[in-house]
């Protein structure tokens, strides 16, 4: 059972996939929910929702900032399903967080509560393939996405792809979110190798910061994930008169870029 | 047992980008661990550079004053740079050099590990950058300057609580970016496999020496071995030699801060729950949602919300016992040792002494206690002075 993969494969028939990432509760819970709606309306295929953690080791300054702001406002891993279960989205939500958050919530309970709130997938930034068994409690409820990296040897990427549910999240360069320098050659090499053996969807993320770059990368992948670049826009422009329109335009620009890819 | 686990603790909980460098490190360590010439080279540095073996001192006047068990001190304060930290940095930097790495990064809280890393890098000719929480940079200015004199660059960390745990976060982020050129020298028996085992092995020289010296002196093993535990590297170092000898009681002393009941402490085993921090499963101080909590200790080197996974394992299996003493008790032990033995201990080590003061009087004269005096206290004189002045007011 792989609920996220089914939905994404269906949408992939139409076009390359665009998955934006937003930190839950940034800049505040109400605005966050509005921004989710805009992503849905402007053509995102799924939305990654970051569940803030006090010690986000895989994240660069942008997601660190948005996470700390959300935590300061009292956001907890329980707030997320409480709030989002009041909405209905036509596209799947994917939880992205750190292992300790899920472990302390209880893996089975986390999967159940989040599934009921519209989530189909779970990404744990600090749980590599070797930690897979710790997510056993989510099996069949949330698709457990695994990360591969441009530093992962090819044979390892293949083993990751064989196990991953939903899609393979390919970390597109060395470094943290928003700061990684995209290594196009390494991406192409890994996507080609994986696709030869496994019918997995492969989506790169980390460091993708413009529609043009997204289009370029998506030419050889199933789409892209964009996070810090969107949050940077929100950090810089929130409070301005045309903020919402501008955000919608930005999402639309990524959508169009991926439709060209 | 699964690879890299001590029972249910340990493991490798890191972003995928670090899995390949960890595997490389594991392979390299496995290779050199079995290479006698590597250990000969390291031991030569221990002997001719660090000043090892460090002595075992019988604390005659302290023992007399306590009127019970006889107390011995393993003098890591006499190791070069003033603490046990150099044992590990010499080992890791030598290993990194053999792996062809050009650059070393490290984290530091109070600055002891940072100074030891900068020292090993100066000795072996590698570049060194040390991440240090901005709060710690401010309160440990002298150690910052020491590192700079040694040729290291100190990078203040402004994220999170701006202390040790955030310095580790930032060092991990740096490593993710620079995996090809850089080795990350973790300063304690924490982090993902192979660090907890590797750092223990480099620190095990403390236990090997102490056991031999103690046998020579007393003709038998000590009844108690006591060491302070933050991350727990000096404790693992001295415990390791005595683990097979079940009759030797091992006691780790955590930072009780203002008292466990106040919540302002750093007793990860005493008050923590199992969870994941900095790459391994262990006892950590966290809230009900899994967010890491801020800690407090008068000893900066113990002020950390996690503990090495092997300690968690020793705690749940009962092989070692973990207790806590307060800031105040540590400070009293600090002063007592100075007065009775002419040794000013690090505030971290003073925690181990403080617990020995509690149990020694009720033990018979034949009983013996071996304490790991992990570092010297020059760095803490200012802190203790301020604290005593506050009390007088």
Interface residues (C-beta under 8 A of the other chain):
Chain A: X53 X54 X55 X56 X57 X58 X60 X61 X64 X68 X71 X76 X77 X78 X98 X99 X100 X101 X102 X103 X104 X105 X125 X126 X127 X128 X129 X130 X131 X146 X147 X148 X149 X150 X151 X152 X153 X156 X160 X171 X174 X175 X176 X179 X180
Chain B: X11 X12 X13 X14 X15 X16 X17 X19 X20 X21 X159 X160 X165 X166 X169 X172 X173 X176 X177 X178 X179 X180 X273 X275 X276 X277 X278 X279 X284 X286 X288 X289 X290 X291 X292
